[in-house]
Amino acid sequence: MSKILSNSAKCLKCGDTIYSAHRHDHKSCSCGSIFVDGGMEYLRHGYDKKENYENISIEVPDSVFEACKDALEWCDDNKRNNTGRICHMFIALRDSGFLELLDEK
């Protein structure tokens, strides 16, 4: 399974980037060529023509999400500043193998 971090798309016809913030938050671009829906609950996208649509949603595996959450909790418990929080987040991403997955894309 995976966690949706951003449910979004870009219309290549009008240039709008649209986001669905919550469940049943249906959004369309200004020219009406694409839509997104579902927020962080589910991904539902549509378009009039595939060449008008670019999916820019962000999903991560549950294990990566949990590793990042654990890293932030550790930082809170150990009173790390923002730089320390960022460092531990990247360590969690590296150790979970997520950064290597991005290199493959």
WONORCOR-V20580 format. One record per helix or strand of 2 or more residues. SS is the DSSP state (alpha for helix, beta for strand). FROM is the first residue (numbers start at 0). TO is the last residue. If there is no record, write none. Layout:
<<SS:FROM:TO> <SS:FROM:TO>>
This chain:
<<beta:1:5> <beta:7:10> <beta:16:18> <beta:26:27> <beta:33:36> <beta:43:46> <alpha:49:51> <beta:52:54> <beta:57:60> <alpha:61:76> <alpha:81:94> <alpha:97:103>>
